[in-house]
Amino acid sequence: MRIVMALALAAMASPVCADQAADLIAGTIKECRGCDLQGANFKKADLAGVDLTGANLTDATFHRADLRGAILTGVTAVGANFNLADLSRAQMTEGNFTRSMFYSAQVSGADLSGADLSETRMQKVRLTSAKLVGAVLDRAVIRGAVGNNADFSNTSMTETNFMEAHVSRSRFTGAVIYNSAFIDAEAGSASFADATISLTDFYGADLRRAKFTGATLNGNRFTSAATTDVDFDSATMTGNFMADGRPQD
């Protein structure tokens, strides 16, 4: 009897998920807090302003979806596809987006504070004025991103790829950056104050007027970087290669 009941419940689970996804796509409902939407297909769907707080979005597809102002607080979205989606001003705090894809997504003004973005693929993502305070960006690929005026304060960045990214005037205050790449990045007037940065490559980066006040810099490469008006004297530095390619004195 128990086995029969279990099978019946399992058979009912998928249609419920499908019905909820269909209702969201149709606009019949705008809230699905805590819903199990694993693997659902929301490609090109209009989901602007929906509330999916705490939902399971693992392996779901949001390719080109409109998620402007959506509430994705505390979601589990492991391996989800947000490529080319519009997440402008979305609330994504404390979400688990491990191994998700955000290629060329619009995430400007979104709040991803405390989110787990480990191993995400975010090439050419737009993060202008986004808030990522305390987020985990370990092994994320953010190459070619536009993230000017973004807040990366207190983030964890291990083996993070910011090559050719535009992060001018962004804040990396208190971030822990290890074995990462800012090669040819545009980071003029960015703040790395109180950050701990080790074995990271800033080759050819534009760091003009960047702030390193109180930062700890160990074993980094600043070769060929533009460092006009950068005050390294206020940082604790050991074993770095400076803009002229020479080891620091």
C-alpha positions as CSV (number, residue, x, y, z in Angstrom):
1,M,0.0,0.0,0.0
2,R,2.8,2.4,1.0
3,I,4.6,1.7,-2.3
4,V,1.4,2.4,-4.3
5,M,0.9,5.7,-2.5
6,A,4.6,6.7,-3.0
7,L,4.3,6.0,-6.7
8,A,1.1,8.0,-6.9
9,L,2.7,11.0,-5.2
10,A,5.7,10.8,-7.5
11,A,3.4,10.8,-10.5
12,M,1.6,13.9,-9.3
13,A,4.8,15.9,-8.6
14,S,5.8,16.6,-12.2
15,P,2.4,17.9,-13.4
16,V,2.3,20.3,-10.5
17,C,5.7,21.6,-11.4
18,A,4.6,21.9,-15.1
19,D,1.4,23.7,-14.1
20,Q,3.3,26.2,-12.0
21,A,5.8,26.9,-14.8
22,A,2.9,27.3,-17.3
23,D,1.1,29.6,-15.0
24,L,4.2,31.8,-14.6
25,I,4.8,31.9,-18.3
26,A,1.1,32.8,-19.0
27,G,1.2,35.5,-16.3
28,T,-1.6,33.8,-14.4
29,I,0.5,33.9,-11.3
30,K,3.3,36.3,-10.3
31,E,4.4,34.5,-7.2
32,C,5.8,31.0,-6.7
33,R,7.8,31.1,-3.5
34,G,9.5,27.9,-2.6
35,C,8.3,26.1,-5.7
36,D,10.1,23.2,-7.2
37,L,10.8,24.4,-10.8
38,Q,13.8,22.2,-11.4
39,G,14.5,21.8,-15.1
40,A,11.6,24.1,-16.2
41,N,11.9,25.9,-19.5
42,F,11.3,29.7,-19.3
43,K,13.1,30.6,-22.5
44,K,12.0,34.1,-23.7
45,A,9.3,34.1,-21.0
46,D,8.1,37.4,-19.5
47,L,8.8,37.0,-15.8
48,A,9.3,40.6,-14.9
49,G,8.6,41.2,-11.2
50,V,7.9,37.6,-10.3
51,D,8.6,36.4,-6.8
52,L,10.4,33.1,-6.8
53,T,11.9,33.4,-3.3
54,G,13.4,30.2,-2.1
55,A,12.4,28.3,-5.3
56,N,14.4,25.4,-6.7
57,L,15.5,26.5,-10.2
58,T,18.3,23.9,-10.7
59,D,18.9,23.2,-14.4
60,A,16.1,25.6,-15.4
61,T,16.4,27.6,-18.6
62,F,15.8,31.4,-18.6
63,H,17.5,32.0,-21.9
64,R,16.5,35.5,-23.1
65,A,13.8,35.7,-20.4
66,D,12.6,39.0,-19.0
67,L,13.4,38.9,-15.3
68,R,13.6,42.6,-14.6
69,G,12.9,43.3,-11.0
70,A,12.3,39.6,-10.2
71,I,12.8,38.4,-6.7
72,L,15.2,35.4,-6.6
73,T,16.2,35.7,-3.0
74,G,17.5,32.5,-1.6
75,V,16.9,30.4,-4.7
76,T,18.8,27.3,-5.6
77,A,19.7,27.7,-9.3
78,V,22.6,25.3,-9.7
79,G,23.4,24.9,-13.4
80,A,20.7,27.2,-14.6
81,N,20.8,29.0,-17.9
82,F,20.4,32.8,-17.7
83,N,22.2,33.5,-21.0
84,L,21.0,36.8,-22.6
85,A,18.4,37.2,-19.9
86,D,17.4,40.6,-18.5
87,L,17.9,40.6,-14.7
88,S,18.1,44.3,-14.3
89,R,17.4,45.3,-10.7
90,A,16.6,41.7,-9.7
91,Q,16.9,40.7,-6.1
92,M,19.2,37.7,-6.0
93,T,20.7,37.8,-2.5
94,E,21.9,34.6,-0.9
95,G,21.0,32.6,-3.9
96,N,23.0,29.5,-5.0
97,F,23.9,30.0,-8.7
98,T,26.8,27.6,-8.8
99,R,27.8,26.6,-12.3
100,S,25.0,28.7,-13.8
101,M,25.5,30.6,-17.1
102,F,25.0,34.4,-17.5
103,Y,26.6,34.9,-21.0
104,S,25.8,38.5,-22.1
105,A,23.0,38.7,-19.5
106,Q,21.8,42.2,-18.3
107,V,22.3,42.2,-14.6
108,S,22.8,45.9,-14.0
109,G,21.5,47.3,-10.8
110,A,20.8,43.8,-9.4
111,D,21.5,42.8,-5.8
112,L,23.6,39.5,-5.6
113,S,24.9,40.1,-2.1
114,G,25.9,36.9,-0.4
115,A,25.1,34.9,-3.5
116,D,27.2,31.8,-4.4
117,L,28.4,32.4,-8.0
118,S,31.2,29.8,-8.0
119,E,32.1,28.4,-11.4
120,T,29.6,30.6,-13.2
121,R,30.1,31.5,-16.8
122,M,29.5,35.2,-17.0
123,Q,31.4,36.3,-20.2
124,K,30.3,39.7,-21.4
125,V,27.7,40.0,-18.6
126,R,26.6,43.6,-17.8
127,L,26.9,44.3,-14.0
128,T,26.9,48.0,-14.0
129,S,26.1,49.3,-10.5
130,A,25.3,45.7,-9.4
131,K,25.8,44.9,-5.7
132,L,27.8,41.7,-5.0
133,V,28.8,42.3,-1.4
134,G,30.1,39.1,0.2
135,A,29.4,37.0,-2.8
136,V,31.5,34.0,-3.7
137,L,33.0,34.2,-7.2
138,D,35.5,31.4,-7.0
139,R,36.5,30.1,-10.4
140,A,33.9,32.3,-12.1
141,V,34.6,33.4,-15.7
142,I,33.7,37.1,-16.0
143,R,35.8,37.9,-19.0
144,G,34.8,40.9,-21.0
145,A,32.1,41.9,-18.5
146,V,30.9,45.5,-18.1
147,G,30.7,46.1,-14.3
148,N,31.5,49.8,-13.8
149,N,30.4,51.2,-10.5
150,A,29.7,47.7,-9.2
151,D,30.3,46.7,-5.5
152,F,32.4,43.6,-5.1
153,S,33.3,44.4,-1.5
154,N,34.2,41.4,0.8
155,T,33.9,38.9,-2.1
156,S,35.8,35.7,-2.4
157,M,37.7,35.4,-5.7
158,T,39.8,32.4,-6.1
159,E,40.9,31.7,-9.7
160,T,38.4,34.2,-11.0
161,N,38.8,35.5,-14.5
162,F,38.3,39.2,-15.0
163,M,40.3,39.5,-18.2
164,E,39.3,42.4,-20.3
165,A,36.5,43.3,-17.9
166,H,35.4,46.9,-17.4
167,V,35.2,47.6,-13.7
168,S,36.2,51.3,-13.5
169,R,35.1,52.9,-10.2
170,S,34.0,49.6,-8.8
171,R,34.7,48.6,-5.2
172,F,36.7,45.5,-4.2
173,T,37.1,46.7,-0.7
174,G,38.0,43.9,1.7
175,A,37.9,41.3,-1.1
176,V,40.1,38.2,-0.9
177,I,41.5,37.7,-4.4
178,Y,43.8,34.7,-5.0
179,N,45.4,33.5,-8.2
180,S,43.0,35.5,-10.3
181,A,43.3,37.4,-13.6
182,F,42.7,41.1,-14.3
183,I,44.8,41.0,-17.5
184,D,43.9,44.0,-19.7
185,A,41.1,44.9,-17.4
186,E,39.8,48.5,-17.3
187,A,39.8,49.3,-13.6
188,G,40.6,53.0,-13.4
189,S,39.6,54.6,-10.1
190,A,38.5,51.2,-8.7
191,S,39.0,50.7,-5.0
192,F,40.9,47.7,-3.7
193,A,41.2,49.2,-0.2
194,D,41.8,46.6,2.6
195,A,41.7,43.8,0.1
196,T,44.0,40.8,0.3
197,I,45.4,40.1,-3.2
198,S,47.8,37.2,-3.9
199,L,49.3,35.7,-7.0
200,T,47.0,37.7,-9.2
201,D,47.8,39.0,-12.7
202,F,47.2,42.6,-13.6
203,Y,49.3,42.6,-16.7
204,G,48.3,45.5,-19.0
205,A,45.4,46.5,-16.8
206,D,44.4,50.2,-16.5
207,L,44.7,50.9,-12.8
208,R,45.1,54.7,-13.0
209,R,43.9,56.3,-9.8
210,A,43.0,53.0,-8.3
211,K,43.1,52.8,-4.5
212,F,45.1,50.2,-2.6
213,T,44.9,51.8,0.8
214,G,45.4,49.2,3.5
215,A,45.6,46.3,1.0
216,T,47.9,43.4,1.3
217,L,49.6,42.5,-2.0
218,N,51.7,39.4,-2.3
219,G,53.3,37.9,-5.4
220,N,51.1,39.8,-7.9
221,R,52.1,40.9,-11.4
222,F,51.5,44.5,-12.4
223,T,53.8,44.4,-15.5
224,S,52.8,46.9,-18.2
225,A,49.8,48.0,-16.1
226,A,48.9,51.7,-16.2
227,T,49.5,52.8,-12.6
228,T,49.4,56.6,-12.8
229,D,48.4,58.1,-9.5
230,V,48.2,54.7,-7.8
231,D,49.6,55.0,-4.2
232,F,51.2,51.6,-3.5
233,D,53.0,53.1,-0.5
234,S,49.9,52.8,1.6
235,A,49.7,49.0,0.9
236,T,51.6,46.1,2.5
237,M,53.5,44.6,-0.4
238,T,55.8,41.6,-0.8
239,G,57.2,39.8,-3.9
240,N,55.2,41.8,-6.5
241,F,56.3,42.6,-10.1
242,M,55.7,46.3,-10.8
243,A,54.6,48.1,-13.9
244,D,58.2,48.2,-15.3
245,G,58.4,44.4,-15.1
246,R,60.9,44.5,-12.2
247,P,60.4,43.0,-8.8
248,Q,59.5,45.5,-6.2
249,D,62.4,47.0,-4.2
